[in-house]
Amino acid sequence: MKEKKTKYKEINHGNNLFEFVDILKKAKQNFILENSNYTAKIITEKTEITFTTKNLNTTAFIGANKIKSDIKNFTKNIIPNINAHDLEYYQQNLHEHKLNYVANFDLTKAYPTILFNDGFITLATFEYLCSIGKTERLASIGMLARKKNIITFENGKAKNFEINKKETSPIFYHLVQKTNFIISEIRKLDEINFLFSWVDGIYFEVKTQNEIDYLNLKINEICNIYNMKFKYELLNNYESYIENNCFRISFWKGDTEKRFTIPTNEIRASYEFYKKINQLPII
């Protein structure tokens, strides 16, 4: 009979992980190190020790398990065929300037909404994801595209390295792709005053209340088509300038200052060319 392994879980920020690895290497042990976005695991002949490498509430892992269960048992759609290299996370029409007012529109809980609308999760899972904190919600969904680095050690030395991508990664890519498509539809409402978009948020220069009212009306029409909700905020003290071939953007959202860094079109074009040659993920 095969001997069962003893399994342990270490709740920490990865500190003990490096200590364990060093001990095993110095002792010239055979072991496997698996390291992913949020957890890591050391596997020896007799034990498995799991580490949490990011400070996440347990609700993130509960949410991830609910999504995993739904995809296995409930999903109405087949897993989409999407290449990560084709994904777009931002668009920009930036210049160096200062603006008094900028209108910001954010799709509300875009990723869980698309998961539910497109038949990947149940209503119960959707409601759970919407009830937990934003950080945990994004982590739960991000685990769909978990990438695991696996290093095999023999006599304390690394002998083999492989990357294991989760089979549900294309579902996460679908969320990114559809969100960007909806944001692109919104951008077309006013391409002259469009400034930039970042994932599920989009920014326009505005000068009058009529412009704000028009955007709110038309964005609401677009969101109704896709069964999405959105929120609007008026920003002030907006500034953008170029530094190291990137736009540095800052503005005030209520009493909080926000900052973004977005590549210039020249850098983007150079990276696109480099990516095609080397098959790197898009930035």
C-alpha positions in Angstrom: 0.0 0.0 0.0 1.3 3.5 -0.9 2.2 5.5 2.1 0.0 8.6 2.5 1.7 12.0 2.6 1.3 14.3 5.6 -0.1 17.6 4.5 0.4 20.9 6.3 -0.7 24.5 5.7 1.3 27.5 6.6 -0.5 30.8 6.8 2.1 33.4 6.2 3.4 35.8 3.6 6.0 33.5 2.1 8.7 34.1 4.8 8.7 30.5 6.0 8.7 29.3 2.4 12.2 30.5 1.7 13.5 29.2 5.0 12.1 25.7 4.2 13.6 25.8 0.7 17.0 26.8 2.0 17.0 24.0 4.6 16.1 21.4 2.0 18.7 22.6 -0.4 21.4 22.6 2.3 20.4 19.1 3.3 20.6 18.0 -0.3 17.0 16.8 -0.4 14.8 15.8 -3.3 11.7 17.9 -3.4 9.4 19.9 -5.7 8.6 23.6 -5.3 5.3 24.8 -6.9 4.8 28.5 -6.9 1.7 30.2 -8.2 0.1 33.7 -8.0 -1.3 33.3 -4.4 0.1 30.1 -3.0 3.2 27.9 -3.0 3.8 24.3 -2.1 6.8 22.2 -1.2 6.4 18.5 -1.9 8.8 15.9 -0.5 8.5 12.1 -0.4 6.5 12.2 2.8 5.0 15.7 3.2 3.2 18.5 1.4 3.4 22.0 2.9 1.2 24.7 1.4 2.1 28.4 1.9 0.0 31.5 1.3 2.2 34.0 -0.4 -0.2 37.0 -0.4 -2.1 38.6 2.4 -5.6 37.5 1.3 -8.8 36.9 3.3 -10.1 33.4 3.1 -13.1 34.7 1.2 -10.9 34.9 -1.9 -10.2 31.2 -1.8 -13.9 30.4 -1.0 -14.9 32.5 -4.0 -12.3 30.7 -6.3 -13.7 27.3 -5.2 -17.2 28.4 -5.9 -16.2 29.5 -9.4 -14.3 26.3 -10.0 -17.3 24.2 -8.9 -19.7 26.1 -11.1 -17.5 25.8 -14.2 -17.3 22.1 -13.6 -20.9 21.5 -12.9 -23.0 24.4 -14.2 -21.3 26.1 -17.2 -23.6 26.5 -20.2 -20.7 27.6 -22.5 -17.7 25.7 -23.7 -14.4 27.2 -22.7 -13.6 30.0 -25.2 -10.5 29.8 -27.4 -8.7 33.1 -26.7 -4.9 33.8 -27.0 -3.5 35.8 -24.1 -1.3 37.7 -26.6 -4.4 39.3 -28.2 -5.7 40.9 -25.0 -5.9 44.6 -24.5 -6.0 46.1 -21.0 -5.9 49.8 -21.9 -6.3 52.3 -24.7 -5.1 55.9 -24.7 -5.4 59.2 -26.6 -3.1 61.1 -24.2 -1.2 64.4 -24.4 0.7 66.4 -22.0 -1.7 68.8 -20.4 -3.6 69.9 -17.3 -7.4 69.7 -17.2 -9.9 71.2 -14.8 -12.5 68.4 -15.1 -12.5 64.8 -16.3 -15.4 62.4 -16.3 -14.7 58.9 -15.1 -17.0 56.0 -15.8 -16.4 52.5 -14.3 -18.2 49.3 -15.2 -19.5 48.0 -11.8 -18.1 44.5 -10.9 -17.5 43.9 -14.6 -15.8 40.5 -14.3 -18.3 38.7 -12.0 -21.1 40.2 -14.1 -19.8 38.8 -17.3 -19.1 35.5 -15.6 -22.8 35.3 -14.7 -24.3 36.8 -17.8 -22.3 34.5 -20.0 -23.3 31.3 -18.1 -20.1 30.4 -16.3 -21.3 30.8 -12.7 -24.6 30.5 -10.8 -26.5 33.4 -9.3 -25.5 32.3 -5.8 -21.8 32.5 -6.7 -22.3 35.8 -8.4 -24.0 37.2 -5.3 -21.2 35.8 -3.1 -18.5 37.5 -5.3 -20.3 40.8 -5.1 -20.5 40.6 -1.3 -16.8 40.2 -0.6 -14.1 42.8 -0.7 -12.8 44.1 -4.1 -9.3 42.7 -3.5 -10.6 39.3 -2.6 -13.1 39.3 -5.5 -10.4 40.1 -8.1 -8.2 37.4 -6.6 -11.0 34.9 -6.7 -11.5 35.5 -10.4 -7.8 35.9 -11.2 -7.3 32.4 -10.0 -9.0 31.2 -13.2 -5.7 32.2 -14.9 -3.4 30.8 -12.3 0.1 30.1 -13.6 2.2 27.6 -11.6 6.0 27.5 -11.8 7.2 24.0 -10.9 10.9 23.4 -10.0 12.2 19.9 -9.3 15.2 19.7 -7.0 17.5 16.6 -6.8 20.1 16.5 -4.1 19.3 20.1 -3.3 19.9 21.4 -6.8 17.3 22.6 -9.4 17.1 20.0 -12.2 13.9 20.8 -14.0 11.6 23.8 -14.5 8.2 23.9 -16.1 5.2 26.3 -16.3 1.7 24.9 -15.8 -1.2 27.1 -17.0 -4.6 26.5 -15.6 -7.1 25.1 -18.1 -9.6 27.8 -17.2 -7.3 30.6 -18.2 -9.2 31.2 -21.4 -12.3 32.0 -19.4 -10.4 34.8 -17.6 -9.1 36.0 -21.0 -12.8 36.1 -22.1 -13.6 38.5 -19.2 -10.7 40.8 -20.2 -11.7 40.7 -23.9 -15.4 41.4 -23.4 -14.7 44.1 -20.8 -12.4 45.8 -23.3 -15.0 45.4 -26.1 -17.6 47.2 -24.0 -15.1 49.9 -23.0 -14.3 50.4 -26.7 -18.0 50.9 -27.5 -18.1 53.6 -24.9 -14.9 55.2 -26.2 -16.6 55.6 -29.6 -19.2 58.0 -28.1 -16.6 60.8 -28.0 -13.2 59.9 -29.4 -12.1 63.5 -29.5 -12.4 64.0 -25.8 -11.5 60.4 -24.9 -8.3 60.4 -22.7 -7.6 56.8 -21.7 -9.1 53.6 -20.4 -7.7 51.1 -17.9 -9.4 47.6 -17.7 -13.0 48.5 -16.7 -12.7 52.3 -16.3 -12.7 55.0 -19.0 -11.9 58.8 -18.8 -13.1 61.7 -20.9 -12.3 65.4 -20.8 -15.5 67.4 -20.1 -16.3 71.1 -20.2 -20.0 71.4 -19.7 -22.8 69.6 -17.9 -24.5 68.8 -21.2 -21.4 66.7 -22.2 -21.6 64.8 -18.9 -25.4 64.2 -19.3 -24.9 63.0 -22.8 -22.2 60.5 -21.8 -24.2 59.3 -18.9 -27.2 58.7 -21.1 -25.4 56.9 -23.9 -23.2 54.8 -21.6 -26.4 53.7 -19.8 -27.8 52.6 -23.2 -24.6 50.6 -23.9 -24.6 49.0 -20.5 -28.2 48.0 -20.8 -27.4 46.0 -23.9 -24.8 44.0 -22.0 -26.8 43.8 -18.7 -24.0 45.8 -17.0 -24.1 48.6 -14.4 -21.7 51.6 -14.2 -20.8 54.4 -11.9 -19.8 58.0 -12.7 -17.5 60.4 -10.9 -16.2 63.9 -11.8 -12.5 64.2 -11.3 -10.4 67.4 -10.9 -6.8 68.6 -10.9 -6.0 66.2 -13.8 -2.5 66.3 -15.1 -0.5 64.2 -17.6 3.1 64.4 -18.7 5.7 62.2 -20.4 8.5 60.7 -18.4 10.8 57.8 -19.6 8.5 57.2 -22.6 5.4 56.8 -20.4 2.6 59.1 -19.6 2.4 59.9 -15.9 -1.2 60.7 -15.0 -2.5 62.1 -11.7 -5.9 63.4 -10.6 -8.0 63.8 -7.5 -11.0 61.4 -7.0 -12.8 63.0 -4.0 -10.2 63.4 -1.4 -7.9 60.7 -2.8 -5.1 61.3 -5.3 -4.9 58.6 -8.0 -1.9 57.9 -10.3 -1.5 55.9 -13.5 1.5 55.1 -15.7 0.7 54.3 -19.4 3.1 53.7 -22.2 3.3 56.1 -25.1 2.2 54.9 -28.5 5.8 54.7 -29.6 6.7 52.4 -26.8 3.5 50.4 -27.4 4.3 50.0 -31.1 7.9 48.8 -30.3 6.6 46.3 -27.8 4.0 45.0 -30.2 6.7 44.3 -32.7 9.0 42.7 -30.1 6.0 40.6 -28.8 5.3 39.2 -32.2 8.8 38.0 -32.6 9.2 36.6 -29.1 5.5 35.7 -28.3 5.4 37.7 -25.1 2.2 38.7 -23.3 0.8 42.1 -24.0 1.3 44.9 -21.5 
